[in-house]
Amino acid sequence: MSTQRAILFRFHDFFDVCDSRLGRLQALNPGIKIHGLYGGKSQELTSANSSFLEKFESLHVLTQDSMWCWMFGGFLGINNWYKSIGRELDFDVVHLVEWDLLMEDSLANLYRHIEPECIGVTAPTPIGALSKAKGGWREWWLADEEKRTELHLLLKSIRANHGMTPIVHACFLPGASFPKAFLESISRLTIPSYCNDEVLLGVYAQVAQVELRDTGFLRNWKNFARLCLHLPDALVSDPFAGPRANRIHRWFVDFQYFNCNGCNVSIVDIQKQLVQTQGRRVFHPVRYRID
């Protein structure tokens, strides 16, 4: 039996780019319904072209402030959407597609290796594997006193309410896929706004006893994660910190094609991959039209 998929398109601005991205998603995934998750200012939505908004089967507007939408609009945002709209929809898996995520293949192909009962995220990694990393993700979430306190409070809450101590993961959330059963399970819980989306998702996946699967959008990730344990500290920068000049980083992981550090993927790099039979088909961030 084929997996019934839905798309939740997360955006906050750049309506012209979003319109182009939606058109491409529709062309590559005929028959799959696209729903909107808007995290920008409600008054600015009135400037969006009606033909763009009509591409959505439904549109859910988050009412929290911009900082909350940035930090939690993915995982807690989709939880909010599910409780308001998604629960009544017929789907097995919903794909969270960020406005600046470019996909040049069908969802069925890109996620064919991920079982519909599992959560798909990019490069899920226990933070213990980042023990030698300097700066970036680990520095922000473990060395900063405020964030470290939030993480402590989160784990304390999980132990008190669910009787377990989860393994904290780092991951990249753009392009995540969620089984409906998982969303239904967590919709019954009160989830605090601690840390960020990536931390919360990995923790509550363990609470719901749902496994994480790697999308593979970062190639050779596992090889790099293993190798970095044997490299001198001077060569190991945080793999979640984004593109690096370090040749070892770029050769193994190629963050120029997929990162969450705001470094736009160039059109030249995209075109080089698309002409290759086994080239990449997912890029992030791409904050411009390519049509």
N, C-alpha and C positions, 0 to 999 in steps of 0.2 A: 504494500500500500504506500502510495507517495505521501510525502510530508506536506501538509497544508500550511503555507507560509503567509505571513503578513509583514508589512514594512511599517515601522514607526520612524518618521523622518523628523529629526530634531534640528531646529533652526532658531535663530534669534534676529537675523538681519540679512543683508546681502540677497534681497529677494530675486534679483535678476540671475545671480549664480544658482540660487536654489531652484528656480524655474527650469533652468537648463539641466540641472542634475536630476530633477524629477522626470523630465522627459526621457532622459537616458535610462533611468530605472524602469520606466514603463515599457520602453522598447525592448529591454533585455529580459523583462519578467512579465510577459503578457498574462493577464488574468489575476495577478497578485495585487491585492488592494493596498493602497498607501494611505496611512493616517498621519496626521501632523502633530508634533509636540513643539509648541512655541514657548520660548523662554525669554523673549524680549519685552520691550515696553508695549503694553496693549494699544496705546494710541498710535504707535508707529505701524501697527499692522494694517491700519486703514489705508496706508500708502501702497500696499501691495496690490499688484495687478489682479483683477478678478479671475482672469484665465489661469493664473498661477494657483490661487486658492481653490479653484474648482477641481484641481487635480487630486485633492484630498477627499477621501471617503468621510473623514471626520477630522476635526481640529480641536485639540485640547490645549488650552492656554494656562501655563503655570502662573500662579499669582504671587509667588515668592520673589524676593529682590534679586538683582542681577548676580550678586556674589553667590547666593544659594544656588541659583540656576547653573552657574559655572561649576561649582564644586559638587553639586548633588543632582543636577538636572538629568543626568543619564540614568543611574540606578534608581534613586528616589523619584525621579521624574517619571520613569516608566511604571513604577509602582503606583504613583499618583494617577497616571493615565489608565492603568489597568482597573483600578477601583472605580474610576468614573465612567470609562467607556469599554475598555478591553474585555472585561469579564463577560460582556454580552455578545462578543464577537466569536465567530467560529474559526479557530486556527489552532495549529499544533505548536508552531514556533513563530515568534515575532523577532524581526531583525531591527536593531536600533542603528539607523543610518544617519550619521552626522552630515550636516550640510556640506562640509568640506571634505567628505570621504568620497573618492572617485572609484566606482566599481565598473570594470569593463568586461564583465562576464555575468552570467545568470547566478542568482542565489543558489539554485539547485546544484550548479557546478562548484561554486566557491565553497559551499558548506557540505559537500557530499560526504566528507569524512567525519562529520560531527553527528553523532546519534541525536535524534530529535528529543530525547529525554535528558540530554546534557546541555550545559551552558557553554557557549562558544565565546572565548575572549582571546586576545592576542598576547602571547608570551606570559602566561600565568607563572609566577615564580615566587616560591616562599622567600620571605625577606632574609632568612638565614643564609640563602645562597648569595646575598649581596653583602656579606660580612666584610669583604675587602674593598667594597666600592667606596669611592670618595665623591662627596658632593651629590647634587641632583636629588633623585627620589629619596634615597636613604637619608641624606642630610636634612631634607625638608621634613620628613615624617618621623624620624627617630632622634635627631639631634636638637631640633627646635623644641623648646620647653613646652610651649602651648600645645603643639601637635602631639608631642609625646604624652602629655596629660590626657588629651582626647583619646588617644589609642589605649591608654591604661583604663580610662572610664568605659570605653567600648568593651574591652575584654572582661572587665569586672561585671558589666551588665549581662554579657553573654553567659558567664559562669553562674550568675545569680538566677537568671531566667531560663536557661536551657541546660544547665548542668554540664557544661563542656568548656574546654579551652581550645579554641580554633587556632589553626596555623594561619598567620597573617600573610597574605599574598600581595605582590605588586603585579600589575598587568596594564595593558592598554585597552581602553573601553570602546573606542570607535569601531563599529562593525560587530558589536557583541550580538549574540543570538540567545533568546530566552525561551524555554519551554513554557507553555501555558500553565502546566501543572506547578512549576516553580513559582510563577507569579501569583497563582492562586494561594499557594502555601504561605508566602511572605505577606500577602495582603491581609492576613489575619493577625499580623504582628505589629507592634509599635517599634519602628526603627528610628533610632536617634540620629541626628545630623552631626555625627562625629567623623573626623578625618576627611575622607573624600569618597567618591564613587567607587574607585578601584578597591579600596580597603574594605568598604562595606559589602560589596558584591561577593568577594572571596569568603568573607566571614559568614554571611547569611546563606551562601551556597552550602557551607558545611552544616549550618543549623538545619537546613532543609534536606540534607543528605543528597545533594545533587552534585555530580562531578563536573569539574571544569575541563574543557577541551581547548587545545590551542588551534586557533584559526590557521596558523601558518603564514599569516600576512607578513611576518618577519622571518625570512628564510635563515636557516642555519642557527636559529636562536639557541636551541638546546646544545649544539656543539660549542657555541661561544660560552654559554653559561658553565659548561663543564671545564672548558679551557681556562677561563678566568681564575679558577681556583688554583691553578698552577703557575700563573704569571706573577712576575714581580709586582708589588703594590703600585709602583710608579706607572705601570702600564694599564692599570685597571681603573677606569673611571666608571661612574654609575651607568649601567646599560639603559636606564630609564631616563637619562638626562637629555637625550636627543642626539642629533648628528655631531660627530666628533672628527677632528683632523687626524686623530690616531688611526693609522692604517689598519691595525689589527681590528679595531672596532668596525671600520667601514667594510673591510674585506669579509668579515664574518656575518655582520648583521645588516649592513646596507641601510642605515637610517635615512639616507637621502630619499628612499622610497616610502617609508612609513615611520612617522614620529609624532609625538605629542608635544613638541617643543616649539611649535609655531614656525618651523622652517619649511616653507613652501616647496613642494616637489616641482622641479622644473619641467616645462613642456618637452624639452629635449629628452630628458630621462624617461618620461612617459612614452614618448614616441619610439624610443629605442626598444623599450620592453614590448610594446604592442605589436611590433613587426616580427618578434620572435615567437615561434610556436609554443615554446615552454616559458615565455616571458611572464613577468608579473602582470596581474590584472587588477590589483587593488593598490591605491595610492592615498596617502594622507600626510599633511593637509594639501588640498588643491583648492585654493581660494580665488579661482578665476574660472571663467567659461573656457571650454576647449572646443566648442562647436563653431 
